[in-house]
Amino acid sequence: EVQLVESGGGLVQAGGSLRLSCALSGDTFGDYAIGWVRQAPGKEREGVACISNSDKSTYYLDAAKERFTISSDRAKNTVYLQMNNLKPEDTAVYYCAADPLYKWPWGIANLQDYPTIWTYWGQGTQVTVSA
């Protein structure tokens, strides 16, 4: 059974940085795409970024492209989301999500565009950005 454990959320002032971590266990790390999905109060879940642990292709939410970086460390079975220049509108619960790559032979773009279709989910970590 795949398990995802997130860490790294917290409270930060606008303009600050945070790094979220997501550790995958229970299966082969390289066989999965992993992404970050956030949900603010009263809003739908929104895909922030995702990465293929096979070919390292990445996709980003437009609002995150210039400020966030997703990366993958196969030795640690961990995906990171480095978030810089945080804004109050980034405040949300951030979830780590994973999906087997065999389901996406033509790429993982749909995982970014349709964030509710991920198979496995972490428990979520709160990110709060104060003005």
KALIN-V317915 format. One line per field, one symbol per residue. phi: phi as a letter, one per 30 degrees, with the letter a starting at -180 (. if undefined). A space follows every 10 residues. Layout:
BEGIN
phi: ???
END
This chain:
BEGIN
phi: .dbbbcajdl cbdejdbbbc bbccbjaded cbcbbcbcbc eibddbdcab bddccidbbb dedcedbcbc bbcddchbcc bdcchdbedd dadccdbbbd dddbdcjced dddbddcedc bddjbdcbcc d
END
